[in-house]
Amino acid sequence: MNKMKNLTDPAGATPRPDPPLNNELVRTESQQSESQPKHSPKSIIANLQKTLRRTLRVPAMLD
C-alpha cells in the first residue's frame, strides 16, 4: 500500500508551489484605500449630486 499522497492531477501536471510571501509588502485593500484615497468625500458628493440632477432633472438652484 502506498501511503504517499499523489501530487499530480489526472492530466499528469504537478502543481506549482505557492510563492513565498513578503509580509512587508503585502497590504490589504482597506490599508491601501486608507493611505491612498482615490476620491475625496467632497468630490464623491459632487459627483452624486450631478448624477441625481441628470437622473431626476432637478434644477441646480435647489442645492
N, C-alpha and C positions, 0 to 999 in steps of 0.2 A: 504494500500500500504506500502510495506516495502522499505524504502529508504536506509537501511544499505547495504553496499557492501558485496557480498558473498565472504568469504575468503577461500573457499575450491575449489579445481579443480573438474572436473567431477568425478574423481575417489574417491573423499572424502578426499584427503590429504590436510592438512593445510600447507601452505608454511612456511619455516623456516625464521626467521628474519635474516637480514644481521648482521654479527658480527661487533662489534664496531671497528673503525679504530684507530690505534695508529699512529698518524701523525709523531711522531719522528722516527718510524722505517720504514715508507713507503717511498720507493725510486723508482724513475722512472728508466727505462732501461738505459737512457742516463747518469744519475748520477752514476749508478753502473759501467758503462763502463769507465767513466772518472776516478773514484777512483781506479779501479782495472782492468787495461788493460790486456787483455788476451794474446796479442802478440805485440811485438814492431814493429814499421814500418820497421826496418831492417830485422826482421825475416819474415815478410809478403812478402817483396820484394824478399828475397832469395828463399822463397817457390814458388813464382810465376815464378821466373827465372828457377828453376828446372823443374817446370811443363811445361813451354814453351819449354825448351830444349828437354824434353821427347816427347812432342807432335809434335814439328816441326823438331826434330832431328838436332838441330843447334849445331855445335861444341862448346865446352866450351871455346875455345880460343877467341871467339868473345865478351867476357864480357868486 
